[in-house]
Amino acid sequence: MKLRSIYIILFSVIITTFHAQEIKASFDKEVKVKKSLNYIIDYPQNVKSAVPLIVFLHGSGERGTNLDIVKNHSPFTYKNLIKEPVAILAPQCPENTWWDTQAVYFLIKEIQDKYKIDASRIYLTGLSMGGWGTLKLAGEHPEMFAAVASVCAPVDRVMEATINNYKDLNIKIFQGGMDDIVNPENAFRFWQVLHPINPKAELTVFPNDNHNSWDSTYSDPKLYDWMLSQKKN
């Protein structure tokens, strides 16, 4: 009887296997994902028309919940060098994470809804981890930004693989030649891949700067003059 039971079980398994079907279908469902970011925005008072927007992404040292520190090493420090009224937006990356560029994108869209922002004059910049976020976000949404400036940014292979996304951007890359945190080779390699398809892309190396090349970058009024001279069609 036991042997017969085994035969019956094996026969059932074979029949089941023979009757298996290959099903082709599609998955189509709206999935809602919550995004949260704290931020500071400096918005000029008594302006009647839409103003340009500079979006700044800080480095890893400014992550957390203390919003005041996101202004460190940033365009906030050099507002006096900016020759026209602008809004400056600085979100804060949560502790122990890297930039969620999708969250930053949706934040910018919300700021556009809340304030009078000139959509043709949105500029993006960031340093170190924020430089990486700057390049990542610019590659994902090149249609949004009139100009982009990355500072001492780590570069990943995805950016190089999707280099065509950067071909129409007004973009400057800044790097310290003595940087012992982010190898200067990062910036040079990215520029080498980018320049053949985007000849207007510029690489600036500060030979004597370490990782703090943001000081040389953001203290130069020419950066803001260049940014604000760029417009999207």
Secondary structure, DSSP 8 states (H G I E B T S, - for coil): -HHHHHHHHHHHHHHHHHT------------------EEEEE--SS--S-EEEEEEE--GGG-SS-GGGGGTTSGGGGGGG--S--EEEEEE--TT----HHHHHHHHHHHHHHS-EEEEEEEEEEETHHHHHHHHHHHH-TTT-SEEEEES----HHHHHTGGGGTT--EEEEEETT-SSS-HHHHHHHHHHHTTT-TT-EEEEETT--TTHHHHHHT-HHHHHHHHH----
